[in-house]
């Protein structure tokens, strides 16, 4: 598995990274074990201070870290800065709340005494992370586990080694202890060896369903705890009383930000019959304002896809959807078959359950739109999916939106704003979108030993 840093915009190779050898990997695990042992007797406050330093490192050198994201992954420079800011927010949250989250809790008086609930680390956590948010996906796992005293070993996506190394450099620059965070450039056999290692007690994966199945099966054979954040076919419901201007603006952003390469982006627009025509006309106008260009240019509004492989895969998915009965309402498929990783927006409709792409995640700037006649139909269409990650609802009646959100089988639903992860709110999915939660106190307890002391 080569770890090569390539600029998605111009296709130029920036640098290659040597693979981590087995002996190097073992040394990383040894260092991580030493950190873990020390951390279990160290005051949490000391790690809070170090995590604040890591946040400061990213904040004080924001432009440097943002440009690495743009050059290595291809996202717009403005979106890259936003990711660095969110990365900082996640670090601050656990640095500011760690001690309180790990404070022992007293239970109610038991029939035969009392109980105290304590929280401690369990061991090394292997983080297997994707390329679409190279910093924040890592920080969501690293920050809570660092506060807990669990060392994290990172196996990042092979196309973003520059960003992976940048996160390692940030940890080193902030003065984090050796072994607390280790970025490794490893192959799949080495991933399996890490999972099998008795020093490793947890695996956190964000990625494809197939990757999740493989990792969960391997981890299960060694009785290792896993959390999985996988794909989504999230809905974006626009009710008959919605503010159409706001809804169309957010609908375009929710599908096209990060070039549509977001697990929780708006994949399926479900629009009330009463406003469907008006919404679609406005949405097409919004889509037409997005133009692919150099992601380092502040004027560019749509980033290229992350790789040639991503483009080829998306083109094939769209062709299969159309062959299966879907219609193209907006955009030109042929224009997207040119050289380079650019991909102009498309809008599809008519995707029925027998379409081979009906329940597949289209990871790029391709939207689907459906006309619906009632709130009940929204629920039916939303839940007719093997996925259950997120969604959004637009309505002027918040209580109506909340009632509808409660009926949608997903891990999270936003009302009148674009769904986005928040530091203090649990993030994760159900069904084939995975299990477990990141962020908030839920994220810090995933790989904790929740110990009851009864007296």
C-alpha positions in Angstrom: 0.0 0.0 0.0 1.9 3.1 -1.2 1.5 6.3 0.8 1.9 9.0 -1.9 0.9 12.6 -1.5 -0.7 13.8 -4.7 -2.3 17.1 -5.5 -5.9 16.2 -6.7 -6.2 19.5 -8.6 -3.1 19.1 -10.9 -2.3 15.4 -10.4 1.3 16.2 -9.4 3.1 14.0 -6.9 4.3 15.9 -4.0 6.2 13.3 -2.0 6.1 9.6 -1.0 6.3 8.2 2.5 8.1 5.0 3.4 6.0 2.3 4.9 6.4 1.6 8.6 8.3 -1.6 9.2 7.2 -4.3 11.6 10.0 -3.5 14.0 9.1 0.2 13.9 5.4 -0.7 14.5 6.3 -2.8 17.5 8.4 0.1 18.9 5.4 2.5 18.4 3.2 0.0 20.4 5.8 -0.2 23.1 5.9 3.6 23.4 2.1 3.7 23.4 2.0 1.2 26.2 4.5 3.2 28.3 2.3 6.3 27.8 -0.8 4.4 28.8 0.7 3.1 32.0 1.9 6.5 33.0 -1.4 8.2 32.1 -3.4 5.9 34.4 -1.7 7.4 37.4 -1.4 11.0 36.0 -3.8 13.8 36.9 -6.3 14.4 34.1 -5.5 18.1 34.4 -2.0 17.6 33.1 -3.4 16.1 29.9 -6.0 18.9 29.6 -3.1 21.4 29.5 -1.3 19.4 26.8 -4.5 19.2 24.7 -4.9 22.9 24.9 -1.3 23.2 23.6 -2.3 21.1 20.6 -5.3 23.3 19.9 -3.0 26.3 20.1 -0.6 24.7 17.7 -3.3 24.4 15.1 -4.6 27.9 15.8 -1.3 29.6 15.7 -0.4 28.0 12.4 -3.9 27.8 10.8 -2.9 28.8 7.3 -0.1 26.2 7.2 -2.3 23.4 8.3 -5.2 24.5 6.0 -3.0 24.6 2.9 -1.8 21.1 3.6 -5.5 20.0 3.5 -6.1 21.8 0.2 -2.9 20.5 -1.5 -3.2 17.0 -0.2 -6.9 16.3 -0.2 -8.2 19.0 -2.6 -10.7 20.9 -0.5 -11.3 24.6 -1.0 -8.9 26.7 1.1 -11.9 28.3 2.8 -13.3 24.9 3.7 -9.8 23.8 4.8 -9.6 26.7 7.3 -13.1 25.8 8.6 -11.9 22.2 9.2 -8.8 23.5 11.1 -11.2 25.7 13.2 -13.5 22.8 14.0 -10.4 20.7 14.8 -9.5 23.3 17.4 -13.0 23.3 18.8 -13.0 19.6 19.3 -9.6 19.8 21.2 -10.9 22.7 23.3 -14.0 20.8 24.3 -12.2 17.9 25.8 -9.5 20.0 27.3 -12.1 22.1 29.1 -14.5 19.3 30.1 -12.2 16.3 30.5 -11.9 16.4 34.3 -15.6 16.8 34.8 -16.5 14.0 32.4 -14.1 11.6 34.1 -15.1 12.6 37.6 -16.3 9.6 39.6 -20.1 9.4 39.9 -22.0 8.2 43.0 -25.1 6.1 42.4 -28.2 6.1 44.4 -28.1 4.1 47.6 -28.3 0.4 46.9 -30.3 -2.2 48.9 -27.0 -3.4 50.5 -24.8 -0.3 50.3 -23.5 2.3 47.9 -21.7 2.4 44.6 -19.2 4.7 42.9 -18.7 4.7 39.2 -15.2 5.4 38.0 -13.8 6.0 34.4 -10.4 5.0 33.3 -8.5 4.0 30.1 -8.4 0.5 28.7 -5.4 0.6 26.4 -4.3 1.5 22.9 -7.0 2.5 20.4 -6.3 2.0 16.7 -7.9 4.8 14.6 -8.6 4.0 10.9 -9.6 7.2 9.4 -10.8 8.5 5.9 -9.4 11.2 3.6 -12.4 13.5 3.4 -11.8 15.3 6.7 -8.1 14.5 7.5 -7.8 16.4 10.7 -11.2 16.5 12.4 -11.9 12.7 11.9 -8.7 12.1 13.8 -9.3 14.6 16.5 -12.7 13.2 17.2 -11.0 10.0 18.3 -7.8 11.3 19.6 -9.0 14.1 22.0 -11.3 12.1 24.2 -9.0 9.1 24.3 -6.0 11.3 25.2 -7.9 12.8 28.1 -8.9 9.3 29.1 -5.2 8.2 28.9 -5.7 5.8 26.0 -2.9 6.2 23.4 -4.0 6.4 19.7 -2.3 4.8 16.8 -3.5 6.3 13.5 -3.8 4.4 10.2 -4.9 7.2 7.9 -6.1 6.9 4.3 -3.2 6.2 1.9 -4.0 9.3 -0.2 -3.6 11.8 2.6 -0.2 11.0 4.1 0.8 14.6 4.1 -2.2 15.5 6.3 -1.5 12.5 8.6 2.1 13.5 9.0 1.0 17.1 9.7 -1.2 15.9 12.6 1.8 14.0 14.0 4.0 17.0 13.6 1.3 19.1 15.4 1.3 16.7 18.4 5.1 16.8 18.5 5.3 20.6 18.3 2.7 20.8 21.1 5.0 18.7 23.3 2.7 15.7 23.7 4.3 12.7 25.3 5.9 10.1 23.1 3.5 7.3 22.5 0.3 9.4 23.0 -0.2 9.6 19.3 1.5 7.6 16.6 0.9 8.0 12.9 1.9 4.9 11.0 2.1 4.1 7.3 1.1 0.4 7.3 -0.5 -2.2 5.1 -3.6 -4.3 5.7 -1.7 -7.2 7.1 -0.1 -4.9 9.7 -3.6 -3.5 10.5 -4.7 -7.1 11.3 -1.6 -7.6 13.5 -2.3 -4.5 15.5 -5.9 -5.6 16.1 -4.6 -9.0 17.3 -2.1 -7.4 19.6 -3.1 -7.7 23.3 -1.9 -4.2 24.0 -4.6 -2.8 21.7 -8.1 -2.7 23.2 -10.2 -0.7 20.8 -10.6 0.1 17.1 -12.4 3.2 15.8 -13.1 3.3 12.1 -14.7 5.8 9.8 -15.0 4.7 6.2 -16.9 2.4 3.8 -19.3 -0.3 4.7 -17.0 -3.0 3.3 -14.1 -1.7 5.4 -16.4 -1.6 8.5 -17.4 -5.2 8.0 -13.9 -6.4 7.6 -12.5 -4.6 10.6 -15.5 -5.5 12.8 -15.1 -9.2 11.9 -11.4 -9.2 12.6 -11.8 -7.2 15.9 -14.7 -9.5 16.9 -12.5 -12.6 16.6 -10.2 -11.0 19.2 -13.0 -9.7 21.4 -11.9 -6.1 20.7 -14.4 -3.2 21.1 -15.1 -1.2 17.9 -16.9 1.9 16.8 -17.9 2.3 13.2 -19.0 5.5 11.4 -19.9 4.4 7.8 -21.8 5.8 4.9 -25.1 7.6 4.6 -27.9 8.4 2.2 -29.1 11.3 4.2 -32.4 13.1 3.4 -32.9 16.8 3.1 -36.7 17.3 3.6 -38.3 20.6 2.6 -41.8 20.9 3.9 -44.6 23.0 2.3 -44.2 25.8 4.9 -40.4 26.1 4.5 -38.5 29.3 3.7 -37.6 28.3 0.1 -34.7 30.8 -0.3 -33.0 29.5 2.9 -33.8 25.9 2.0 -32.3 26.1 -1.5 -29.2 27.9 -0.4 -28.6 25.3 2.4 -29.6 22.4 0.1 -26.9 23.4 -2.4 -24.3 23.9 0.3 -25.2 20.7 2.1 -24.7 18.7 -1.1 -21.7 20.5 -2.7 -19.4 21.4 0.2 -16.2 19.4 0.2 -17.2 18.5 -3.4 -20.0 16.4 -2.0 -17.6 14.1 -0.3 -19.3 14.1 3.1 -21.0 11.1 4.8 -23.7 13.4 6.2 -24.2 15.6 3.1 -27.7 15.9 1.6 -28.0 12.9 -0.7 -31.8 12.8 -1.2 -34.0 15.9 -1.4 -37.5 15.1 -0.3 -39.6 18.1 -1.4 -43.3 18.9 -0.7 -45.5 18.6 -3.8 -46.8 22.2 -3.2 -43.4 23.8 -3.6 -41.5 21.2 -5.6 -41.4 23.1 -8.9 -40.4 26.4 -7.2 -37.7 24.7 -5.1 -36.2 22.8 -8.1 -36.0 25.9 -10.2 -34.2 27.8 -7.4 -31.9 24.8 -6.7 -30.8 24.6 -10.3 -29.9 28.3 -10.2 -27.9 27.7 -7.0 -26.1 24.7 -8.5 -25.2 26.8 -11.6 -23.1 29.2 -9.4 -20.7 26.4 -8.4 -17.7 26.3 -10.6 -14.7 23.9 -10.3 -11.3 25.5 -10.2 -8.0 25.7 -8.3 -9.0 25.0 -4.6 -6.2 27.5 -3.5 -8.0 30.3 -5.4 -10.4 32.1 -3.0 -12.8 32.6 -5.9 -13.2 28.8 -6.6 -16.6 27.5 -5.4 -16.3 23.8 -6.1 -13.3 21.6 -5.2 -12.1 18.7 -7.4 -12.7 15.2 -6.2 -10.0 13.7 -4.0 -8.6 11.3 -6.6 -9.0 9.9 -10.1 -10.3 6.7 -8.5 -13.1 8.7 -6.8 -14.1 10.2 -10.1 -14.1 7.0 -12.0 -16.2 5.4 -9.3 -18.7 8.2 -9.2 -19.1 8.3 -13.0 -19.8 4.5 -13.0 -22.4 4.9 -10.2 -24.2 7.7 -12.1 -24.2 5.6 -15.3 -25.7 2.6 -13.5 -28.4 4.8 -11.8 -29.5 6.2 -15.2 -29.4 2.7 -16.8 -31.5 1.6 -13.9 -34.3 4.1 -14.7 -33.2 7.4 -13.1 -33.4 10.6 -15.1 -30.9 13.5 -15.2 -32.6 16.8 -14.3 -29.6 19.0 -14.2 -26.0 18.8 -15.4 -24.0 17.2 -18.2 -22.6 13.7 -17.5 -20.5 13.7 -20.6 -18.7 16.9 -19.6 -17.6 15.1 -16.4 -15.8 12.4 -18.4 -12.9 14.8 -19.2 -9.4 14.5 -17.8 -8.7 15.6 -14.3 -10.6 15.2 -11.1 -13.2 18.0 -11.7 -16.8 16.9 -11.4 -19.6 19.4 -12.1 -22.9 19.0 -10.1 -25.7 16.7 -11.3 -29.3 16.3 -10.1 -31.0 12.9 -10.6 -34.6 11.9 -10.1 -36.7 8.8 -10.5 -34.5 6.5 -8.4 -36.8 3.5 -7.4 -36.0 0.7 -5.0 -35.2 -1.7 -7.9 -32.5 0.7 -9.2 -29.0 -0.8 -8.5 -27.9 2.6 -7.0 -31.1 3.2 -4.9 -29.4 2.5 -1.6 -25.9 3.3 -2.5 -24.0 6.4 -1.3 -23.0 8.6 -4.2 -19.9 10.2 -2.8 -19.6 13.4 -4.8 -21.6 16.4 -6.2 -24.6 14.3 -7.3 -28.0 15.0 -5.8 -31.3 13.1 -6.0 -34.7 14.8 -5.7 -38.1 13.4 -5.0 -41.6 14.9 -4.9 -43.6 14.0 -1.7 -47.2 14.6 -0.8 -47.2 14.3 3.0 -45.1 14.1 6.1 -45.9 10.4 6.3 -44.4 9.9 2.8 -41.2 11.7 3.9 -40.9 9.2 6.8 -41.5 6.2 4.5 -38.9 7.4 1.9 -36.4 8.4 4.5 -36.6 5.1 6.3 -36.6 2.9 3.2 -32.9 2.7 3.4 -30.3 0.4 4.9 -28.5 3.5 6.1 -29.3 5.7 9.1 -26.6 8.4 9.6 -28.3 11.8 9.5 -30.7 14.1 7.9 -32.2 17.6 7.8 -35.7 19.1 7.8 -36.8 22.6 6.7 -40.0 24.0 8.1 -41.4 27.1 9.7 -43.0 25.0 12.4 -40.3 23.7 14.7 -42.6 21.4 16.6 -43.7 19.8 13.4 -40.1 19.4 12.4 -39.2 17.8 15.8 -42.1 15.4 15.5 -41.0 14.4 12.1 -37.4 14.1 13.1 -38.3 11.7 15.9 -39.8 9.3 13.4 -36.8 9.2 11.1 -34.4 6.3 11.8 -31.0 8.0 11.9 -28.4 9.0 14.5 -29.1 12.7 14.1 -31.4 15.2 12.4 -31.0 19.0 12.0 -33.9 21.3 11.7 -33.5 24.4 9.5 -29.8 24.2 9.3 -27.2 22.0 7.6 -26.3 18.9 9.6 -22.7 19.2 11.0 -20.9 17.6 13.9 -20.7 19.6 17.1 -18.2 19.0 19.9 -20.8 18.4 22.7 -23.3 16.4 20.6 -23.2 12.7 20.0 -22.3 11.8 16.4 -22.9 8.4 14.8 -25.4 6.2 13.0 -27.6 3.1 13.1 -28.2 0.2 10.7 -25.6 0.0 8.0 -24.3 3.4 8.9 -22.5 1.9 11.8 -22.6 2.0 15.6 -21.0 3.7 18.5 -20.8 7.5 19.1 -18.1 10.1 18.9 -18.0 13.5 20.6 -19.6 14.7 23.8 -19.4 12.6 26.9 -20.6 9.6 24.7 -17.3 9.8 22.8 -15.1 9.7 25.9 -16.9 6.7 27.3 -16.7 4.5 24.2 -13.3 3.1 25.1 -13.4 3.7 28.8 -13.4 1.1 31.6 -16.7 2.1 33.4 -15.9 0.5 36.7 -18.5 0.1 39.6 -17.0 0.1 43.1 -19.7 -1.2 45.5 -19.3 -0.7 49.2 
